[in-house]
Structure formats: structure tokens, C-alpha cells
Amino acid sequence: MGPVTTNPWLISIINMTIVFGVLAALGVLMKIIQLVDPTQKKTEKPVAASAPAAAPAAVAAPVQDDSEVIAVIAAAVAALGHSAEDIAYVRRLPEAGWTQNARIEAISVRKECF
């Protein structure tokens, strides 16, 4: 038995209808999964406090513990065949250093491309 139709417009309309129907079904399935998602964090209703909470007298600035970072740097130096004594000092750079380095790298890569 041969093809039912040879009209290309009718075939394209049928194919597009099938594609958009499947996309709509997937969208509905995603909404259902989002409603039933067990990994989504539940929002708890706040319990009304009977007594007002006392404001803290002074909020101390958080102290950064760099011991893990220093241990990782020492491990990287040891992996290269050096000892931990080869590290003179470790200091934290300002956060802008990463941004500036990324900009410089982007400019140099762009210059290499052209």
C-alpha cells in the first residue's frame, strides 16, 4: 500500500501538529512533576513568638577560617614534588582579582582569534 497523501503541505502540517502536541504534553508533565516534587524545600509557617526577641547587643564580624584552603594549597604544592616548607606565605587577594583576571584573559583570547 502506498502513501495516503503526497501533498507536502499536508505532511508538514501533520508533522508540526505532532511536534507541538508532544511539546505541550511535556510541558504539562513538567508542571505535574513540579507540583509533586519531593525534593523541593517546604516552606514552614513562622510560629508567632509570645515574647519579643531581644536584639543582639553587638554583631561580631564573621572570621574566615582559611585552614582548609591552606591545606589544599599545601597538598597541591606537594603534588608538584615540593615540600610544604616551600610555601613562603598564603594571603587572601581581594575578590576583584578574579574579575580582573577574567577580563584580561577574555581580551587576550580575543586578540589571539583575530
N, C-alpha and C positions, 0 to 999 in steps of 0.2 A: 504494500500500500504506500502511495506517495505522500508528499506533504499536503496538508489540508489547504494551505494558502501559500502563495508565492509573493504576496504583496509585502514589500519591505517595510512600509509604514505601519501596517497592522502588526507585523512581527516586532518592530521596535516598541510600539505602544504596549503590547503584551509583556515584553521583557521589562520595560520600565515599571509597569504596574506590579510585576512580581518583585522587583528590586525594592521599590518603595514600600510595598506591603511587608516584606521581611524587615526592613529598617524600622517601620512603625511597630512591628511585633517585638523587635529587640528593645526599642525604647520603652514599651510597656513592661517588658520583662525586667529591665533595669530599674524602673520605678518600684516594681514589686519587691525586688531584692533590696532596694534601699529602705523600704518600709520594714522589712523583716530582718534586716542585717543584725546578727547577734554581736558583732564586734564593735558596733557603734557605741560611743560613750553615752551613757544615760545621764540626763540632767536631773539632779536631785533638787527637790524644792527646799529652799532655805528654811530652817526652823527659827521661829521668832524667839529671840532671846528675851528672858523676863527682866534681866538687869542689863543696863548699858555696859558695854565693854570698856574697860579703861584704856585710854590711849597710851601707847608706849612712851616713856619719858624721852628716850633718845634711840634713834635707829642707827646702829653701827654699820659702817660700810662693809660689804662682804669682802673678805680676804681671799684672794685667789691662791689656791694650793697648786703649785706647779711641780710637785714631786713626781706625778705621773708623766708629765711632759719631759722632765729631765731624765727620767728612767728610759723613756722611749728614745730620746736623743743619744743617751749613752749606749743603748743597745744598737742603734744604727751605726754609731762610731765603731763599736766592737765588731759589727758585721763586716765593716770595711777593713778589718785587720789591725785596727789601732786599739789602744787601751783607753779606759775611761779617764786616765790622767792626762791624756792629750787634749782634753776639753779645758780651755782656759776659763771661760765663764759662760753662763747662759743668761741672757736678758730678754725680756719681752719687748718686741717692737710695737710701735703704735699700729692700730688697726688699719690706718690709711696706707701702710706699706703694701698690703696685699692689693689694694685697689690700684695704687700707682704702678706696681709691678705688672698687673694685668693690662693696664693701658699701654705701657711701654712694649710689652710683648705683642699686643694686638697691632701696634703701629709697625714694629719691626717685621712681623709676619706679612703685613700688607705690603711693605716695601719689597720684600722678597718675591711676592707674587707678581709684581709689575716690573 
